[in-house]
Amino acid sequence: MSSEWDDLEAEARAATEDRGQRCAVDVFLSSLLPYDADIVRGVLANPGISNTGLHRAFRKRAGDAAPSAWSIGRHRREDCRCTKGAR
């Protein structure tokens, strides 16, 4: 007997593998010169700086291209598309 659910496992696997668009922090880092991106990565790794503080500093320098504090937090927790895909 055939059901519309027969392909569920294959569909779920494809959706898991297709991570789609990168996170906003990865897009932001890609827009920077390599030297500047290394500086930003170093600051992102500093747990003493809040996500909101980072967002405000990025926004001051990059305007609307700056990732949100929420995106920064997910990236730092490795709970975003680019960090989950790299595991």
Chimera marker file (.cmm) of the C-alpha trace (Angstrom):
<marker_set name="trace">
<marker id="1" x="0.000" y="0.000" z="0.000" r="1" g="1" b="0" radius="0.5"/>
<marker id="2" x="1.276" y="3.495" z="-0.841" r="1" g="1" b="0" radius="0.5"/>
<marker id="3" x="0.904" y="6.607" z="1.269" r="1" g="1" b="0" radius="0.5"/>
<marker id="4" x="1.835" y="10.258" z="0.973" r="1" g="1" b="0" radius="0.5"/>
<marker id="5" x="4.153" y="9.611" z="3.940" r="1" g="1" b="0" radius="0.5"/>
<marker id="6" x="6.291" y="6.994" z="2.136" r="1" g="1" b="0" radius="0.5"/>
<marker id="7" x="9.031" y="9.494" z="1.278" r="1" g="1" b="0" radius="0.5"/>
<marker id="8" x="9.114" y="11.150" z="4.704" r="1" g="1" b="0" radius="0.5"/>
<marker id="9" x="12.543" y="9.821" z="5.711" r="1" g="1" b="0" radius="0.5"/>
<marker id="10" x="14.198" y="10.872" z="2.432" r="1" g="1" b="0" radius="0.5"/>
<marker id="11" x="12.509" y="14.263" z="2.613" r="1" g="1" b="0" radius="0.5"/>
<marker id="12" x="13.670" y="14.800" z="6.203" r="1" g="1" b="0" radius="0.5"/>
<marker id="13" x="17.251" y="13.804" z="5.303" r="1" g="1" b="0" radius="0.5"/>
<marker id="14" x="17.306" y="16.234" z="2.378" r="1" g="1" b="0" radius="0.5"/>
<marker id="15" x="15.980" y="19.031" z="4.586" r="1" g="1" b="0" radius="0.5"/>
<marker id="16" x="18.643" y="18.261" z="7.191" r="1" g="1" b="0" radius="0.5"/>
<marker id="17" x="21.483" y="18.326" z="4.675" r="1" g="1" b="0" radius="0.5"/>
<marker id="18" x="20.258" y="21.462" z="2.909" r="1" g="1" b="0" radius="0.5"/>
<marker id="19" x="21.227" y="24.084" z="5.461" r="1" g="1" b="0" radius="0.5"/>
<marker id="20" x="20.180" y="26.880" z="3.169" r="1" g="1" b="0" radius="0.5"/>
<marker id="21" x="21.404" y="30.383" z="3.695" r="1" g="1" b="0" radius="0.5"/>
<marker id="22" x="24.347" y="31.131" z="5.996" r="1" g="1" b="0" radius="0.5"/>
<marker id="23" x="23.826" y="32.960" z="9.255" r="1" g="1" b="0" radius="0.5"/>
<marker id="24" x="23.981" y="36.758" z="9.367" r="1" g="1" b="0" radius="0.5"/>
<marker id="25" x="27.322" y="36.750" z="11.215" r="1" g="1" b="0" radius="0.5"/>
<marker id="26" x="28.935" y="34.564" z="8.544" r="1" g="1" b="0" radius="0.5"/>
<marker id="27" x="27.554" y="36.820" z="5.803" r="1" g="1" b="0" radius="0.5"/>
<marker id="28" x="28.867" y="39.859" z="7.695" r="1" g="1" b="0" radius="0.5"/>
<marker id="29" x="32.325" y="38.301" z="8.133" r="1" g="1" b="0" radius="0.5"/>
<marker id="30" x="32.435" y="37.433" z="4.428" r="1" g="1" b="0" radius="0.5"/>
<marker id="31" x="31.808" y="41.069" z="3.545" r="1" g="1" b="0" radius="0.5"/>
<marker id="32" x="34.928" y="42.215" z="5.409" r="1" g="1" b="0" radius="0.5"/>
<marker id="33" x="38.549" y="42.234" z="4.351" r="1" g="1" b="0" radius="0.5"/>
<marker id="34" x="40.398" y="39.178" z="5.727" r="1" g="1" b="0" radius="0.5"/>
<marker id="35" x="42.364" y="41.226" z="8.278" r="1" g="1" b="0" radius="0.5"/>
<marker id="36" x="39.207" y="42.946" z="9.517" r="1" g="1" b="0" radius="0.5"/>
<marker id="37" x="37.302" y="39.645" z="9.660" r="1" g="1" b="0" radius="0.5"/>
<marker id="38" x="40.062" y="38.182" z="11.859" r="1" g="1" b="0" radius="0.5"/>
<marker id="39" x="39.709" y="41.133" z="14.257" r="1" g="1" b="0" radius="0.5"/>
<marker id="40" x="35.929" y="40.636" z="14.402" r="1" g="1" b="0" radius="0.5"/>
<marker id="41" x="36.339" y="36.880" z="15.015" r="1" g="1" b="0" radius="0.5"/>
<marker id="42" x="38.648" y="37.649" z="17.913" r="1" g="1" b="0" radius="0.5"/>
<marker id="43" x="36.156" y="40.042" z="19.460" r="1" g="1" b="0" radius="0.5"/>
<marker id="44" x="33.310" y="37.560" z="18.909" r="1" g="1" b="0" radius="0.5"/>
<marker id="45" x="35.313" y="34.991" z="20.886" r="1" g="1" b="0" radius="0.5"/>
<marker id="46" x="35.555" y="37.298" z="23.912" r="1" g="1" b="0" radius="0.5"/>
<marker id="47" x="32.796" y="36.229" z="26.350" r="1" g="1" b="0" radius="0.5"/>
<marker id="48" x="33.230" y="39.474" z="28.292" r="1" g="1" b="0" radius="0.5"/>
<marker id="49" x="31.571" y="41.479" z="25.521" r="1" g="1" b="0" radius="0.5"/>
<marker id="50" x="27.787" y="41.239" z="25.281" r="1" g="1" b="0" radius="0.5"/>
<marker id="51" x="25.924" y="40.402" z="22.094" r="1" g="1" b="0" radius="0.5"/>
<marker id="52" x="24.154" y="43.763" z="22.307" r="1" g="1" b="0" radius="0.5"/>
<marker id="53" x="27.455" y="45.594" z="22.708" r="1" g="1" b="0" radius="0.5"/>
<marker id="54" x="28.838" y="43.820" z="19.655" r="1" g="1" b="0" radius="0.5"/>
<marker id="55" x="25.717" y="44.600" z="17.653" r="1" g="1" b="0" radius="0.5"/>
<marker id="56" x="25.912" y="48.291" z="18.548" r="1" g="1" b="0" radius="0.5"/>
<marker id="57" x="29.603" y="48.484" z="17.646" r="1" g="1" b="0" radius="0.5"/>
<marker id="58" x="29.043" y="46.645" z="14.355" r="1" g="1" b="0" radius="0.5"/>
<marker id="59" x="26.037" y="48.828" z="13.548" r="1" g="1" b="0" radius="0.5"/>
<marker id="60" x="28.080" y="51.985" z="14.167" r="1" g="1" b="0" radius="0.5"/>
<marker id="61" x="30.717" y="50.799" z="11.682" r="1" g="1" b="0" radius="0.5"/>
<marker id="62" x="28.654" y="48.848" z="9.158" r="1" g="1" b="0" radius="0.5"/>
<marker id="63" x="25.123" y="50.239" z="9.404" r="1" g="1" b="0" radius="0.5"/>
<marker id="64" x="22.356" y="47.922" z="8.245" r="1" g="1" b="0" radius="0.5"/>
<marker id="65" x="24.878" y="45.232" z="7.268" r="1" g="1" b="0" radius="0.5"/>
<marker id="66" x="25.487" y="44.520" z="10.977" r="1" g="1" b="0" radius="0.5"/>
<marker id="67" x="24.015" y="41.257" z="12.289" r="1" g="1" b="0" radius="0.5"/>
<marker id="68" x="21.439" y="41.479" z="15.076" r="1" g="1" b="0" radius="0.5"/>
<marker id="69" x="22.324" y="40.774" z="18.700" r="1" g="1" b="0" radius="0.5"/>
<marker id="70" x="20.171" y="37.638" z="18.419" r="1" g="1" b="0" radius="0.5"/>
<marker id="71" x="22.164" y="36.392" z="15.392" r="1" g="1" b="0" radius="0.5"/>
<marker id="72" x="25.427" y="37.160" z="17.164" r="1" g="1" b="0" radius="0.5"/>
<marker id="73" x="24.283" y="35.162" z="20.198" r="1" g="1" b="0" radius="0.5"/>
<marker id="74" x="23.266" y="32.146" z="18.128" r="1" g="1" b="0" radius="0.5"/>
<marker id="75" x="26.570" y="32.250" z="16.253" r="1" g="1" b="0" radius="0.5"/>
<marker id="76" x="28.561" y="32.473" z="19.476" r="1" g="1" b="0" radius="0.5"/>
<marker id="77" x="26.647" y="29.515" z="20.965" r="1" g="1" b="0" radius="0.5"/>
<marker id="78" x="27.287" y="27.582" z="17.744" r="1" g="1" b="0" radius="0.5"/>
<marker id="79" x="23.547" y="27.329" z="17.242" r="1" g="1" b="0" radius="0.5"/>
<marker id="80" x="23.388" y="28.851" z="13.756" r="1" g="1" b="0" radius="0.5"/>
<marker id="81" x="23.418" y="27.439" z="10.262" r="1" g="1" b="0" radius="0.5"/>
<marker id="82" x="27.089" y="27.978" z="9.538" r="1" g="1" b="0" radius="0.5"/>
<marker id="83" x="28.375" y="26.519" z="12.813" r="1" g="1" b="0" radius="0.5"/>
<marker id="84" x="25.993" y="23.553" z="12.837" r="1" g="1" b="0" radius="0.5"/>
<marker id="85" x="26.901" y="22.787" z="9.238" r="1" g="1" b="0" radius="0.5"/>
<marker id="86" x="30.604" y="22.825" z="10.123" r="1" g="1" b="0" radius="0.5"/>
<marker id="87" x="30.272" y="20.141" z="12.793" r="1" g="1" b="0" radius="0.5"/>
<link id1="1" id2="2" r="1" g="1" b="0" radius="0.2"/>
<link id1="2" id2="3" r="1" g="1" b="0" radius="0.2"/>
<link id1="3" id2="4" r="1" g="1" b="0" radius="0.2"/>
<link id1="4" id2="5" r="1" g="1" b="0" radius="0.2"/>
<link id1="5" id2="6" r="1" g="1" b="0" radius="0.2"/>
<link id1="6" id2="7" r="1" g="1" b="0" radius="0.2"/>
<link id1="7" id2="8" r="1" g="1" b="0" radius="0.2"/>
<link id1="8" id2="9" r="1" g="1" b="0" radius="0.2"/>
<link id1="9" id2="10" r="1" g="1" b="0" radius="0.2"/>
<link id1="10" id2="11" r="1" g="1" b="0" radius="0.2"/>
<link id1="11" id2="12" r="1" g="1" b="0" radius="0.2"/>
<link id1="12" id2="13" r="1" g="1" b="0" radius="0.2"/>
<link id1="13" id2="14" r="1" g="1" b="0" radius="0.2"/>
<link id1="14" id2="15" r="1" g="1" b="0" radius="0.2"/>
<link id1="15" id2="16" r="1" g="1" b="0" radius="0.2"/>
<link id1="16" id2="17" r="1" g="1" b="0" radius="0.2"/>
<link id1="17" id2="18" r="1" g="1" b="0" radius="0.2"/>
<link id1="18" id2="19" r="1" g="1" b="0" radius="0.2"/>
<link id1="19" id2="20" r="1" g="1" b="0" radius="0.2"/>
<link id1="20" id2="21" r="1" g="1" b="0" radius="0.2"/>
<link id1="21" id2="22" r="1" g="1" b="0" radius="0.2"/>
<link id1="22" id2="23" r="1" g="1" b="0" radius="0.2"/>
<link id1="23" id2="24" r="1" g="1" b="0" radius="0.2"/>
<link id1="24" id2="25" r="1" g="1" b="0" radius="0.2"/>
<link id1="25" id2="26" r="1" g="1" b="0" radius="0.2"/>
<link id1="26" id2="27" r="1" g="1" b="0" radius="0.2"/>
<link id1="27" id2="28" r="1" g="1" b="0" radius="0.2"/>
<link id1="28" id2="29" r="1" g="1" b="0" radius="0.2"/>
<link id1="29" id2="30" r="1" g="1" b="0" radius="0.2"/>
<link id1="30" id2="31" r="1" g="1" b="0" radius="0.2"/>
<link id1="31" id2="32" r="1" g="1" b="0" radius="0.2"/>
<link id1="32" id2="33" r="1" g="1" b="0" radius="0.2"/>
<link id1="33" id2="34" r="1" g="1" b="0" radius="0.2"/>
<link id1="34" id2="35" r="1" g="1" b="0" radius="0.2"/>
<link id1="35" id2="36" r="1" g="1" b="0" radius="0.2"/>
<link id1="36" id2="37" r="1" g="1" b="0" radius="0.2"/>
<link id1="37" id2="38" r="1" g="1" b="0" radius="0.2"/>
<link id1="38" id2="39" r="1" g="1" b="0" radius="0.2"/>
<link id1="39" id2="40" r="1" g="1" b="0" radius="0.2"/>
<link id1="40" id2="41" r="1" g="1" b="0" radius="0.2"/>
<link id1="41" id2="42" r="1" g="1" b="0" radius="0.2"/>
<link id1="42" id2="43" r="1" g="1" b="0" radius="0.2"/>
<link id1="43" id2="44" r="1" g="1" b="0" radius="0.2"/>
<link id1="44" id2="45" r="1" g="1" b="0" radius="0.2"/>
<link id1="45" id2="46" r="1" g="1" b="0" radius="0.2"/>
<link id1="46" id2="47" r="1" g="1" b="0" radius="0.2"/>
<link id1="47" id2="48" r="1" g="1" b="0" radius="0.2"/>
<link id1="48" id2="49" r="1" g="1" b="0" radius="0.2"/>
<link id1="49" id2="50" r="1" g="1" b="0" radius="0.2"/>
<link id1="50" id2="51" r="1" g="1" b="0" radius="0.2"/>
<link id1="51" id2="52" r="1" g="1" b="0" radius="0.2"/>
<link id1="52" id2="53" r="1" g="1" b="0" radius="0.2"/>
<link id1="53" id2="54" r="1" g="1" b="0" radius="0.2"/>
<link id1="54" id2="55" r="1" g="1" b="0" radius="0.2"/>
<link id1="55" id2="56" r="1" g="1" b="0" radius="0.2"/>
<link id1="56" id2="57" r="1" g="1" b="0" radius="0.2"/>
<link id1="57" id2="58" r="1" g="1" b="0" radius="0.2"/>
<link id1="58" id2="59" r="1" g="1" b="0" radius="0.2"/>
<link id1="59" id2="60" r="1" g="1" b="0" radius="0.2"/>
<link id1="60" id2="61" r="1" g="1" b="0" radius="0.2"/>
<link id1="61" id2="62" r="1" g="1" b="0" radius="0.2"/>
<link id1="62" id2="63" r="1" g="1" b="0" radius="0.2"/>
<link id1="63" id2="64" r="1" g="1" b="0" radius="0.2"/>
<link id1="64" id2="65" r="1" g="1" b="0" radius="0.2"/>
<link id1="65" id2="66" r="1" g="1" b="0" radius="0.2"/>
<link id1="66" id2="67" r="1" g="1" b="0" radius="0.2"/>
<link id1="67" id2="68" r="1" g="1" b="0" radius="0.2"/>
<link id1="68" id2="69" r="1" g="1" b="0" radius="0.2"/>
<link id1="69" id2="70" r="1" g="1" b="0" radius="0.2"/>
<link id1="70" id2="71" r="1" g="1" b="0" radius="0.2"/>
<link id1="71" id2="72" r="1" g="1" b="0" radius="0.2"/>
<link id1="72" id2="73" r="1" g="1" b="0" radius="0.2"/>
<link id1="73" id2="74" r="1" g="1" b="0" radius="0.2"/>
<link id1="74" id2="75" r="1" g="1" b="0" radius="0.2"/>
<link id1="75" id2="76" r="1" g="1" b="0" radius="0.2"/>
<link id1="76" id2="77" r="1" g="1" b="0" radius="0.2"/>
<link id1="77" id2="78" r="1" g="1" b="0" radius="0.2"/>
<link id1="78" id2="79" r="1" g="1" b="0" radius="0.2"/>
<link id1="79" id2="80" r="1" g="1" b="0" radius="0.2"/>
<link id1="80" id2="81" r="1" g="1" b="0" radius="0.2"/>
<link id1="81" id2="82" r="1" g="1" b="0" radius="0.2"/>
<link id1="82" id2="83" r="1" g="1" b="0" radius="0.2"/>
<link id1="83" id2="84" r="1" g="1" b="0" radius="0.2"/>
<link id1="84" id2="85" r="1" g="1" b="0" radius="0.2"/>
<link id1="85" id2="86" r="1" g="1" b="0" radius="0.2"/>
<link id1="86" id2="87" r="1" g="1" b="0" radius="0.2"/>
</marker_set>
